Amino acid sequence: EMALADSEAALRRQHQFADALLKAQSDAGIATVVVEDGRIVYSNPAMRLMSGYSEVELGQMATFIQLIHPEAHGFVLDNYRRRLSGEHFDNRYEIPYVNRQGDARYAEVSIARIPTARGNGILVVAFDSTKRKLDAERLAVAHAELREQKEAAEKASQAKSRFLAAASHDLRQPVHAIALFGAVLEKELRGQRAHANALRLMSGVNALGESLDAMLD
């Protein structure tokens, strides 16, 4: 009787510990589900909050696959069958699911095979990763936009460099030629009435050259 009482006390402590652990997980937003024969036989409050369904509604579903987004049905069912067969593989991945309101969301899940009263079942531990998923997608879009802007800026810079190089050659060359011919003309017209016009010409050419240099710089 003493041994039985000790065993019962130890069992109660284990149950209390398990209950406290499950409650802490649920309070932290970690959903826990047990699936047996394709149906949900246990769900914690966090799972009910994630899905929007009550415990009774989850238990009445013909199959747990009703919670999964249609695009992931094949993957999840194949994973479920492989896990039940005892195959070992990476058991943590992200899947899309649909809540009661019909909203598509994402959950990161870990799964394991566990013994049940009727054989084997699947334990699923999950948390909603929708915000993280959407943030990552928005960040990827922002990076792509920044990359496009950077490439456009680089192309514009290259185009500007080509324009300035062409302008420097095509505009400066005739200005220099005018300055050279103007200097010759000014020298030849010294002492004549037209010499004043040659000086005005050289003054205008010099001003044009300075303005051109400033603009290109």
PyMOL commands that set and color helices and strands:
alter all, ss='L'
color gray80, all
select helices_A, chain A and resi 2-27+45-51+55-60+64-67+70-84+130-188+195-216
alter helices_A, ss='H'
color red, helices_A
select strands_A, chain A and resi 31-36+39-43+92-98+104-116+119-128
alter strands_A, ss='S'
color yellow, strands_A
deselect
rebuild
show_as cartoon
